[in-house]
Amino acid sequence: MGGQTSMLKKFRANFRSFEDLLLFIQIFFMIILLPVMLRLFSIPRLMRVLTPRDLKVYQNLELKNLKGKAVKFTNYILSRNSLKSKNICLKRTLVLYHFLRKWGMDVHVCFGVKYDKVFEREIKKKLEGHAWLLYHGDIFLERNTEATKTYKLTYCFPDKMEQIPEADY
């Protein structure tokens, strides 16, 4: 009985409303579907699909609350062992991009690469990729912005000069 009470308290602490639970479920299913979408679509097309056309504008406090929940839920879901993969930063960035844009934040998705870790017996370098968000030109919601700055930017969406084209499903 004590275990059930503890679980109920945990549930109530994380889901204060039906909307919180709905957001968690939406994020969960988006994370599950992203690997399939990444195989089906090119990155530019995927970005058009993930870019919401209907934006909701929220007050600063409400937006801050929603942003915090999206980050918390996304990080929690991605931290589960069965969902761990090499592409955590990509999934995290794409999920947060979708929801933050939907809530009216003008965030941009950036992709970059760098060479890392020279193999000991060979003179080859390993190419690593990373994805992150920009907001008002600054790296946004990254744990280590200095590490992110070591990547060479290869693609950003939407480009500041680019209008977001209609997605054709």
N, C-alpha and C positions, 0 to 999 in steps of 0.2 A: 504494500500500500504506500509506503514512504517513497518508493521509486516513482510511482505514478504521480504523486504530489509534486515531486521534484521536477518531473518532465512537464507537468502542467504549468508550473511556475516559470520554467525555462521558455515554454511556448508563449505564455502571456508576456514575458519580458521582451521577446523578439517580434511578436505579432500583436500589436496593440489594436489593430482594426482588421476588418475583412480586406481592405485595400492593401495592407501590408502583406497578407497571405497571398493575395492575388499577384502582387508584384514579385514575390518570391517564386511562385509557380511560373510566371512568365519568364523570369530570368532562367530558371531551371530548364524549361523547355527550349529556350533559345540556345543555351549552352549545349544541350543534347543535339540540336539540329545544326549547329555551326559546322561540325566536321563534314556533314553531307553537303551543306551549302558551299563550303570551300572547295569541294571536289566538283560541284556542278557549275559554279560561276567563276569567271575571272574576277580578280580583285576589284577593278573599276565597276563591273556590273554588280558584284556583291555589295559594294558601298552604296550604289544607287538603290538597291533593294532595302538595305538597312537604314537608309535615310528617310525618316518619317516626313510625310507631306503635311500632315495635320499637326501643327504645333500647339501646345498648351502653354500659356504664359502664367507663371506662378509668382507670388510675392517672394522676396529674398529669403525670409525665414522658412517659408514652406518649401522653396526650392532647395535650401540647404538641408532640410530634413529629408526630402526625397533623395537627394544626392547621397547623403550619408547611408540611407537604407540600401540604395542600389549598390554602393561600394561594399557594404557589409554583407549583403546577401550574395553578391557575385563572388567575393573572396571566400565566403563560407562554402559555397557550392563547389568552387574550383579546388578547394583544399581537401575535399573528400578523396580518399585513396582511389576509388573506382573511376574518378573523373580526371585524375592527374595525367598530364601528358606534357610533351615538350612545348606545346603551343599555348601555355597558360596566358602569357602576356597578350597574345593575339586574341584569344577568346575574351579575356577580361576587357581589353581595349574596345573590341567590337560591341560587346554587350553594353558597356558604359556609354560608348558613342551613341548607340541607338536610343537609349533611355534619356540621356542628357539632352540630345537634340530634340527628342519628343517633348521634353519639358521646357524647351525654349532656349537652351544654352548653346551658344555658337562654338561648339568644340570641333576640332579637326583631328582626324586619325593620321598618324605619321608612321612610316615604316622606314627602318634603317638597317644597315649592315656594318659589320666590322670584322677584321681578322683577329682571331684570338687563339691562344695556346698552340705554340709550335710543337709538333710531334717530336719526341726525343730522337728517334732513329731516322726520321726522314726530315727533309727540309720543306715540309708542306705546312701551310697554315690552314686553320679551320675557319670557315666563314660562318659567322653567327648573325642571326637576324633578331630584331626586336620591334615591337609595336607599342606606341604610346599616344596619349592625347595631348593636344595643345589647346589652351584657352587664353585668349587675348595675347597670343604669341609666346606664351610661357608653357613649359612642360607642366602637365596637370595630373594630379592624383597618382604620381609615381612615388614609390618608397625611396628610391635613390636617384635623384635628378642628375647628380654628377656622373653616375654610371650611364645613364641614358644619353648624356651629352657626348659620350665616347663613340656613339654610333653615327655613321654618315647617313644623312637623310637621303632616301632614294625616291620616296613617293609620299605625297600628302593629299588627303581628300577631306573636304573639297578644297581645291586650290583657292586662294583668296580672290583670284580673278575669275573663277569658274562658277557659273550658275549650276545648281544641281539639276540635271536633266531628269525627265520623267522616267521611271522604271517601267520596262515592258515585261510583264510577267509571262 
